[in-house]
Amino acid sequence: RLVRKVSDREGFSRVALLDLNDGGIDRATGLPITLRMVRRSLAAAVLGDTLAVLRNQTRPYEAVPGAAQALWQTWTERLGADLGRDRNLSRRRLLARCREMTADFRRLKTVDRPAQRVAVVGEIYTKYCRLGNWDLMEYLAAEPCEIAVGGITWYALYYMDTHTLKGPPPLRRIYRLLARYLTGIQREMLGILKEAGFVTLPPFPELKRSAAGYAPLRVTVADGWLITAEAAAWASLGCRKILCVQPFAC
């Protein structure tokens, strides 16, 4: 909305804004939200979250410097090819991919060395984008720190959860169906990681309950109660250093 307002004011009202939204902001120039796009996006979120946990919790202890990052890059390219060809995106294949990635990272040789555990919570752009956070993750990894950060599946489920509280009833039902599907996959994904010894945030329903008493759970704007829930959950998992990163307007 801000970009459209500024571009109009500066004399660029005829310039189309190509974006992804369901709020009718872009004057018919938005990307159409199709079932294929939703399917690929959910798959990318599950695979990306798994890969992030594996790299972040292996890198501080790798015996060969750069080994975890190299394996992360290999899997990024492999999964990118799958997504580009709509391949291995069924629930069964997604979870099989999670098991394969986990097994690969478990095979990397590690050494026992001290590393601080630092959790990162905050606004979605600043938390995940290296431009938005001045390459915070690489800075922490070089310290070295074991980085704890919630993934896109939690944010996606938070978004779906808040949208079951507002909007037309048919759209609410769609969000509830999507949330049920993604929650099931997320729960199985986390089970695979925990069985292999990795530490993660709890599944979304449990994460939401952990925020009770700390933040109002019916907030339906921006990151609402999610930041509080993630901070509380990471603290309960033993993280004594939690960075809350926010952009200028939050």
Phi and psi in degrees as a GROMACS rama.xvg file:
@    title "Ramachandran Plot"
@    xaxis  label "Phi"
@    yaxis  label "Psi"
@TYPE xy
-67.281  -41.1266  LEU-2
-63.2255  -42.4718  VAL-3
-63.2184  -42.0925  ARG-4
-63.4122  -45.5779  LYS-5
-68.564  -43.2621  VAL-6
-63.4561  -36.7444  SER-7
-64.054  -45.6985  ASP-8
-62.8778  -34.6487  ARG-9
-87.8221  6.02878  GLU-10
93.3311  16.7601  GLY-11
-114.017  38.871  PHE-12
-66.875  -20.855  SER-13
-86.9847  -5.71345  ARG-14
-82.2967  123.776  VAL-15
-76.9351  144.634  ALA-16
-106.673  116.719  LEU-17
-92.4527  110.029  LEU-18
-144.328  178.265  ASP-19
-119.869  106.874  LEU-20
-158.851  161.36  ASN-21
-113.907  22.9378  ASP-22
-107.509  6.85539  GLY-23
66.3063  30.3993  GLY-24
-79.1322  -28.7584  ILE-25
-98.3882  13.476  ASP-26
55.1503  51.2503  ARG-27
67.3854  17.7239  ALA-28
-108.837  8.76366  THR-29
-75.1411  159.898  GLY-30
-71.9981  131.437  LEU-31
-69.465  133.208  PRO-32
-87.5945  103.664  ILE-33
-104.086  165.393  THR-34
-61.9527  -37.7443  LEU-35
-62.5038  -41.994  ARG-36
-64.4062  -43.3506  MET-37
-62.3959  -44.0955  VAL-38
-61.3297  -46.1602  ARG-39
-67.6179  -36.8428  ARG-40
-65.9057  -44.3385  SER-41
-63.5898  -40.2701  LEU-42
-63.2366  -43.7562  ALA-43
-62.6649  -38.0883  ALA-44
-63.8755  -45.2756  ALA-45
-64.2758  -47.7886  VAL-46
-66.2539  -42.004  LEU-47
-66.2174  -40.062  GLY-48
-62.7727  -43.3977  ASP-49
-60.5989  -47.7387  THR-50
-63.7096  -37.8591  LEU-51
-65.5707  -44.6144  ALA-52
-60.3835  -45.0462  VAL-53
-62.6844  -45.1597  LEU-54
-68.6133  -47.4371  ARG-55
-61.9612  -32.9184  ASN-56
-96.7245  -4.134  GLN-57
-102.488  -37.5776  THR-58
-55.8861  -40.7608  ARG-59
-65.884  -18.1615  PRO-60
-116.863  8.0359  TYR-61
-64.1398  138.781  GLU-62
-76.1977  -33.3665  ALA-63
-107.62  113.66  VAL-64
-55.8647  131.524  PRO-65
90.1024  -5.61517  GLY-66
-65.6932  -43.472  ALA-67
-65.689  -40.7687  ALA-68
-65.9163  -39.712  GLN-69
-63.9524  -42.103  ALA-70
-68.0578  -37.9358  LEU-71
-58.815  -43.1717  TRP-72
-65.8844  -41.3808  GLN-73
-58.4951  -46.583  THR-74
-70.8647  -33.5099  TRP-75
-60.0952  -44.3252  THR-76
-67.3  -40.6494  GLU-77
-65.221  -45.3258  ARG-78
-70.2653  -34.6234  LEU-79
-60.8443  -39.0669  GLY-80
-65.8844  -39.8304  ALA-81
-60.4947  -46.5259  ASP-82
-65.4767  -39.1176  LEU-83
-64.8584  -27.466  GLY-84
-106.316  7.72163  ARG-85
55.2598  46.7222  ASP-86
-117.42  141.606  ARG-87
60.7724  38.8244  ASN-88
-107.232  1.55599  LEU-89
-70.713  162.188  SER-90
-57.2222  -43.9844  ARG-91
-62.6218  -43.3076  ARG-92
-72.825  -34.4279  ARG-93
-60.3598  -46.4639  LEU-94
-68.9389  -33.112  LEU-95
-63.4992  -41.028  ALA-96
-61.3733  -41.2956  ARG-97
-60.2648  -41.5779  CYS-98
-65.7877  -41.0817  ARG-99
-63.5467  -44.7867  GLU-100
-63.1872  -44.2986  MET-101
-61.3368  -43.7238  THR-102
-62.7967  -40.2803  ALA-103
-62.103  -44.5112  ASP-104
-70.4319  -33.3155  PHE-105
-66.1886  -26.112  ARG-106
-78.4095  -15.2487  ARG-107
-65.1365  137.163  LEU-108
-74.0521  131.277  LYS-109
-125.671  162.636  THR-110
-127.879  154.054  VAL-111
-83.8304  109.485  ASP-112
-140.416  152.659  ARG-113
-69.2906  139.319  PRO-114
-152.281  133.593  ALA-115
-73.5808  141.892  GLN-116
-96.4391  120.013  ARG-117
-125.088  123.268  VAL-118
-93.8078  146.819  ALA-119
-123.439  122.093  VAL-120
-126.405  168.775  VAL-121
144.015  -167.081  GLY-122
-66.3236  143.852  GLU-123
-56.5597  -46.1451  ILE-124
-67.7476  -47.9383  TYR-125
-67.4638  -30.7687  THR-126
-73.2486  -38.8192  LYS-127
-103.256  -28.8861  TYR-128
-89.2161  125.344  CYS-129
-65.2103  -27.4532  ARG-130
-70.9442  -40.1436  LEU-131
-70.6219  -29.2238  GLY-132
-113.113  18.3594  ASN-133
56.1952  42.9555  TRP-134
58.8965  42.6266  ASP-135
-58.237  -41.4262  LEU-136
-63.8466  -41.8386  MET-137
-67.8667  -35.6883  GLU-138
-61.5323  -46.6607  TYR-139
-66.0505  -39.7296  LEU-140
-63.5125  -32.1319  ALA-141
-76.701  -12.2242  ALA-142
-66.1802  -45.4163  GLU-143
-95.5506  149.439  PRO-144
-125.429  149.243  CYS-145
-90.4108  113.271  GLU-146
-88.1186  129.747  ILE-147
-113.409  116.241  ALA-148
-144.368  133.662  VAL-149
-70.0754  151.326  GLY-150
-97.7303  -174.795  GLY-151
-68.2281  -29.6381  ILE-152
-63.0983  -37.26  THR-153
-65.8173  -42.0061  TRP-154
-66.3891  -42.263  TYR-155
-61.0205  -42.2072  ALA-156
-69.3475  -35.12  LEU-157
-61.5615  -44.6911  TYR-158
-61.2812  -46.3925  TYR-159
-63.1416  -41.3949  MET-160
-61.3478  -44.2651  ASP-161
-67.4822  -31.1505  THR-162
-82.0659  -5.16242  HIS-163
-80.8443  -6.66031  THR-164
-100.996  -4.55154  LEU-165
-149.1  165.75  LYS-166
91.0443  176.518  GLY-167
-67.0294  146.131  PRO-168
-52.0942  -41.9932  PRO-169
-59.8482  -39.6373  PRO-170
-68.7106  -36.3509  LEU-171
-60.8299  -41.2945  ARG-172
-63.7688  -39.3593  ARG-173
-62.0547  -44.856  ILE-174
-63.0512  -38.1894  TYR-175
-64.7419  -40.9441  ARG-176
-64.9498  -44.9448  LEU-177
-61.4215  -42.9984  LEU-178
-64.0335  -39.3563  ALA-179
-64.0106  -41.885  ARG-180
-64.6024  -49.5736  TYR-181
-68.9164  -35.1217  LEU-182
-61.2508  -41.3241  THR-183
-62.5494  -45.1961  GLY-184
-66.1943  -42.645  ILE-185
-59.996  -42.0731  GLN-186
-61.0831  -42.5164  ARG-187
-69.5587  -39.5815  GLU-188
-58.5115  -46.1409  MET-189
-66.9612  -33.914  LEU-190
-61.6879  -40.0267  GLY-191
-63.1746  -44.4799  ILE-192
-66.6798  -44.8831  LEU-193
-66.7651  -37.2914  LYS-194
-61.4244  -29.726  GLU-195
-88.9834  1.86656  ALA-196
97.5552  8.43858  GLY-197
-91.7341  153.569  PHE-198
-107.867  132.435  VAL-199
-137.711  166.384  THR-200
-61.6866  156.38  LEU-201
-69.1443  163.436  PRO-202
-54.1851  156.54  PRO-203
-52.8611  -47.0261  PHE-204
-58.1205  -41.2239  PRO-205
-68.9169  -36.1186  GLU-206
-61.8949  -42.6825  LEU-207
-62.1571  -41.2673  LYS-208
-64.4412  -30.249  ARG-209
-68.578  -17.059  SER-210
-88.5544  -8.88384  ALA-211
-60.548  130.752  ALA-212
91.9877  -16.1695  GLY-213
-105.573  -30.0452  TYR-214
-149.498  148.951  ALA-215
-69.8034  123.036  PRO-216
-81.0943  -1.83942  LEU-217
-102.618  12.3447  ARG-218
-68.9741  129.734  VAL-219
-122.421  23.3895  THR-220
-121.794  149.448  VAL-221
48.1404  -137.461  ALA-222
-89.2137  -3.61426  ASP-223
41.4352  -123.714  GLY-224
-86.641  -4.6407  TRP-225
-62.4209  -40.7912  LEU-226
-61.4632  -45.3888  ILE-227
-61.8818  -43.6223  THR-228
-62.4572  -44.7546  ALA-229
-64.4666  -42.5184  GLU-230
-62.1001  -44.7803  ALA-231
-63.1497  -41.2682  ALA-232
-67.0788  -44.2483  ALA-233
-64.3072  -37.4627  TRP-234
-62.8763  -40.4702  ALA-235
-68.1153  -21.6502  SER-236
-90.7716  5.91918  LEU-237
101.741  2.58307  GLY-238
-77.7833  118.322  CYS-239
-100.379  -2.86227  ARG-240
-127.27  117.126  LYS-241
-128.785  120.548  ILE-242
-95.9458  126.145  LEU-243
-106.38  109.322  CYS-244
-103.946  131.446  VAL-245
-137.265  145.907  GLN-246
-78.0471  176.233  PRO-247
-60.3386  -30.1755  PHE-248
-92.4517  -2.85332  ALA-249
